[in-house]
């Protein structure tokens, strides 16, 4: 049969959408979308006929399954591009996978407030316009400022509320859309037209080619580098101060380390120098934790409280990293300096919406209540190697296939997200190999599961780290492995 005869066997779009199977799709997806999908599938069949890929029997098979083809096309065309995945990499703050997952309370608060009108900028008591800052201000003051009735929320073990208040008074916080924006706003407010002194060893670059010198140039401030890559002393800062100096800047090396013959000016020395010269001292923490991470086995990551108690005037940090909340840039510090930033016209351009405030408020409430396990990021850090090992053994027992070899072995999880680069957490890994698939092929099959499962491939094996897999996802992973192996 020639191509012209094959073309005559193809139904028209109108005929196709009147068939019962395709017509049923219209009730759920709409006639317009189904018509467009039918047209696209028919066009693809015509191309295959024209290229000689389909003979008459193959064409009949294609037409018999055309309803399923249209349904698949609809799923691809109308499905969400942004969708959940299962993170089995063991990287807790995986930037490519959305960093910190939100707490259930944060999700509930978003649903509660975003689906209705809210008092985002309305003072219900006064019946007049309010400020969106108030929804988190009381919580930040509780955790950082020492002015809340619950000032004990941010205390260290053994510390009295009175001691905390004396070191945390007069602290304000504002919220912008990410930490890069926080750094930009702070530099523009405090140093526009002047110089900012920073160590050469702290001119970092983080993901997305965000570089401290670039954002400083955009802020209107002039960079004044001091010291060398590996050694910078407080005297280097002191010698660089001129009448144009507006700010001393410290940038935490959150995503790399310098070891060996090194020296870095201490925070205490920089605070003393800043006070003597009447200059503000700013620290970009990058990740920024609200708890002492040494309790989680993580060293080298100062908390926001550590910096403020040491006398740093302004601290910038992220909401969706070690804090475990939504993407946001947070600026905490001296109330008078923060007030200047709030008055900067850039603040309106960089401010966050009601969804971010809802998620951030719920996350901060968990800190105030000291319910750290309610925050997924902190709970994942707290999981022990033994707890993960028991889950790994239970999951392995659910996979029944002679084609899939599963070994449970020791391994390491990492924090990720440009935080604590040298810190690792001991874990137990599911090491997978399949007789009919290479490690790369097995990992690809896992990624095409629904939902996709993202794993690591090392030394010819696929590694699954359940530290970053939610416990209720374990059966989903087991079912996907059984499907792939069969």
N, C-alpha and C positions, 0 to 999 in steps of 0.2 A: 504494500500500500504506500503511495506517494505522500509527500508532506501535505499537499493540498487536501487529500482525502482525510488525513489526520486532523488538519485544522478544522474541517467541517464537523468533526465529532466533538469539538469543544463546545460546551454550553455558553450562552451569553451570560453576562453578569446578572441580568434580570432573572433569567431562568435559574441561575445558581442560588440566588438569595431567596427564591420561593421554595426551594427544597426544604422539607421538614427540619433536617439537622441544622442547616444554616439559618433558617428562619428562627429557630429556637435561640440561637445566639444573640439575635437582635434584642430579645427581651432583657438580656442582661447587660449588653454592651452598646445598644443603640443602633438604629438602622444605618446611620451615616458611617459609623466606624466599621460595621460588618460589610457594608458595600465597598468601602475602601480596601478592606482586607481581602475580599473576594476578587476585586480587580487586581490587586498585587499578586495573589496566588495564581490567578489565570495568566497573568503576564509572564510569570516565571515558567509556567507549563509551556506557553507558546515559545519562549526562548529555548527550552529544552527540545521541543519538536523541531524548531528551525535549525538547531545545531546538530540534529540527527541523534540525539541521546535517547529518544523515546521511539520505539516501534509500537505497533498496535497493541500487543499484549501489555507492554509496559505502560502505555497510555491509559489503558483500561484500569490497571491497578492504581495509577495516579488519580484518575477520576473517582474511583471507588473511595479513596481516602482523602478526597479534597476537603470534605467537611472538617476532618481532623487537622489538615494543613491550615485551614482558615482559623480554626480555634487557636492553634499554636502561634500563628501570626498575630492574632489579637492579644494573646498573653504577652508577647514580646513588645508589641506596639503600645499597649495600654498599661503594662505593668510598671511599677516604680523602678526607676534606675537606682535610687538610693534604697538599699534594703539591708536587713540584718545579716550578719555572717557569724559563724562560730570561730572564735579566736583560739586555736589550739597551738599557737606558737610559743606560749610562755612569756611573751613580751607584754607586760601589764599595760603600759601606756603606749600602745602601738599607734603611731601617728597616722599610718595609712588606713588603719581600721577604726579611726574616730576617737582615739585616746580614751579618756575616762568614760565608762558607761555610767549612766545616772542612777541614783538611788530610786527605789520604788516610790518613796515619798515625794521625790522631785517630779517623777512622771505623773503622779496623782495630782500634785499641785498645778502642774502645767495644764492637765486636762480640766481641772476645776476652774481655773481662771481664764484660760485661753478660749474656752468654748462659750464664754459669756462676756458681758461687759464687766469691767473691774475698776477698782479705785487706783489705777496706776498713777495718775497725777490728780487725784481728788481727795481732799481732806473731808472725810465723811462727817466728823464732829463739827467742823467749822462751816461746812457747806460751801467751800470755795476751793479754788485750784490749789493743789499741793505739789510736792516734789517726789519724783520716783525713787530718790535715794533713800527715803525713810524706810522702805520695806526691808532693807538689809542693814541699815546704819546701826540699829539697836543691837543687832547680832554681832557685827564687827566690833562694836564698842564692848560688848560682853566678852569677846574673845581676845581683843587687842587693846581696848581703850581704858578698861578699868573703871568706867563710869556707870555700868549697868548694875542693877541690884544683884545680878548673878555674875559678879566679877570673878568667881571661883572657876568659871567654865574653862578658862585658859591656863589654869595653874599647873605648874610642874609638881610632881610628887614631893610632899613635904613643905611646899611654899604656902605662906599665909596670904589671905586676900589683901591684908593691909600692905604687905611688901609688894604684891603685884600692882596694886593701885599706884604706889609711889613710883614705879618704874614705867607704867603704861598710860599715865594720864595724858589728856590732851591729844589723843590720836584720832584722826578721821580717815575715812576710806571712801573712794569713789570707784565706779565701775565703768570700764569702756570695753570695746569689743574683743580685744586680745592684748597680749603683753607687748607686742610691737607698738600698738596704739598707746599703751600706757607709757612706754619709754618715750615715744614721740611727744605726747602731751606734756610730760614732766619736763623734758629738755626744752621744749618750745616755751613753756611758761617760765622756767627758772633761768634759762641761759640764752634766749634769743638775742643775737647780736654780740654775745660775749664768748668766752672760752670755757671749755669743759676739760678738766685734766683727768686722764685715764691711763692706766698702765698698758704698755704694748702687749703684755701677756694676757690681757683681758679683752682684746679687740676680736671678739668671737663672731662666728657665723653659725646660725642655726638653720633648721630646715627651710626650704623655699628660698634659699639665697638671701635670707635676712641678715644683714651685717650691721654691727654697731656703728661703724663709720658712716655708712650710707644713711641710716635713720637719723644720725646726728646732723648730717648735712641738710636733710629735709627739714629738720627742726629749726634751722636758722642759727644753730650754735656752731662754733669752731672747735674742732678736735685739737687737743694738745696732748700728744703722746709723751709719756715719760718712762724711764727705765729701759729694760731690754726684755726680750721674749721670756727669758727664764728668771730674771731677777729685777725686782723693783722695790726700792726702799722708801720709807716715808720721807726721807730727805729729798728724793727725786720729785715728789709732789711739792714739797716746800719750796725748792728752788725754782719751780715752774710757775709759781703764783705771781701774777702781775695785776695791774689795775683793771685789766680786762677779764680776769678770772671771775666766773659767776658760780661755778659748781665743781665739787670733787665727785667723781663717779667711780664706783666699784661695780664690776660685772662678775657675777659668780660664774665660774667655769663649770656649768652644769652638764655639758655634753662631752667634756674631754678632761684629761689630766696632764700636768707637766711634772715629771719626776726627775730625780737626779740632782744636779747642782742648781738649786732653785732658792728663791727667796721672795716673799710677798709681804707687803706692809700689813700689819695687823689692823683689824677693825678699830681696836681701841686707840692705836696711834693715829689713825685717820680721823677718828672722832675728836681727839684732842687737837689735832692740827686745824680741823674745820672750825672748832670753837675759838681757837686763838685768833684765827684770821677772819672770823665772822662770815664764813661761807657755809652753805648747806652741803651735807654729805648725802648722796643718793646711792642706793644699791639696787641693781637689777638682779633679782634672785632667779628669774626665769621660771623655774617650776614653782617654788614657794609652798612649803608645808605649814599646816596649822597645828601639827603635833610633833613631838620629838620622835623622829624616825629611828633613833637608836633602839627604841623599844620594839621595832620591827626588824632589827638586824641590819639596818641601813646606816652607813656612816658617811660623813663628808657632805651632808645636805643640811645646811642651817635652816631653821624655821624662821618664819616671819617674826615671831616673838624674839628669837635670838638677836636678830638685827635691830629691832626697835629697842630692846632692853640695852643693847650695847651703845645706843645713842645715835644710830643712823636716823637721819631726818625724814627721808622718803624711801620707801621700799616698793618696787614694782614686781608683780608676779602673775602667774596664770591661774585661771579658774579650773581648767580641764586637765591639769596634770596631777601633781601630788595632792592638791586640794580635793580632787575627785568630783568636781562639779561640772557645770557647763562651760563652753568656751567663753572666756572673758579675760580682760586685763584688769588687774586690781592695783590700785595705788593707795598705800596706807602710810601714814606718818603725821608730821606736825600739822595741826589743824589749820594754822594760818597759811602754810604753803599749799595744802590741799584746797583751801578755799580759793586761792588764786587760780588753781587749775580748773576748778569748777566754773570760774568766771571767764575762762578762756573760750573764745568762740569755737575752737577746735573740739571742745568737750561735747558740744551738741552734735557735731558731725561724727563723733566716735562713740556716742553713748549706745547703750544696749536696749533691747525691747522687753516687752512684758514676759515673753517666754524665758529669757535669760534670768530676769529677776525672780520669776517663780521658781525656777530650778535652783538658783543660787540660794534663795531664802530657805528652801527645804533642806538643802545640803548643809548650810550653816547651822540650822536648828539641830541637826544630828550631832554636830560638834558641841554645841551648847549642852546638849543632853548627854554628851560623852558616849553616844551610841555609834561607835566607830565601825562596827560590823554592818551597820545599815548603809555604809558607803562602799560600793563594790570594790573600788581601787584599794582601800585600806584592808578590806576583808581578804582580798587576794594576796596582799602582802603578808597577812597574818597566818595564812594556811601553812601548816607544817608539812614537812616531807612525808611523815607517816600518814597524815590525813589524805594527801594526794595519792600515796601509794595504795591505800585501801580502795579508793575509787578506781584507780587504774586496774587493779586486780578484778574488781567487780565488773568493769566494762569489758575486760578481756574475756571473762567467762561467758559474756553474752554473744561473743562472735564465734560462730560455728562454721568453720571452713578449713579444709585441709590445704587450700591454695594460699591461705594467708597465715604467715608466721608472725606471732606477736611475742616480743620479749619485753619484760619490764626491767628497766635499768635506771641507774642514778643519772642525774643531770642537773642543770642549772637554769633557773628562770632569771630574767633581767627586768629592770624597771622600765626602760625605754622612755620615749618622749623627751629625750634630751635631759634626763635626770639621773643622778647617781651612776655615772658611767662605769665605775669600778665595783659597784655593789652587785652581788649575785645572791640568789636565794636557792638553797638546795631543794631539789624536787625529784620526783620519779617520773620517768618518761615511758610511754608506749612506743617501742621501736618496731615498725612494721616493714615487712617485705612480702612480696607476692610473686608466686611462681610464674604467672602469666603476664606480669606488668613490671616495668622498671619503676624505680622510685619516683622519677619525674612523672611518669604516666599515672601512677597511683595518686600522687599529690594532685595532679590535674583532675582525675576523677572525683576526688574529694571536693575540689573547688566547684565542680559542676553539680554537686548535690544540692538539694533544696531543704534547708538553707545551705549556702556554700560553707565548706569547712576548710580553713586556712591552716596549714601545718608547716613544719620545717623539713627540709631534706638535707641530711648530712651523711656522708660516707656510705652512700648507696641505700640508705634507709629513710623512711618517712617517720618523723618523730612527732608525737602528740603530747603536749604538756597540759594536763588538766587543771593547772593552777588558774589559767585564764579561761577555762570553760566553765560556765555556770553548771551547778550540779544537776539541774533539771534538763540539761542538754546532753548528758551522758548517754541516755537511751537513743537519742537522735544520732549521735556519732556511731554507736554500735549498729544501729539499723543501716546506716549508710555503708559501713564496712561490710556487713553481710550482703547487701545488694551488689556492691562492687565485686566481692569475691565470688559471687554466684554467677 
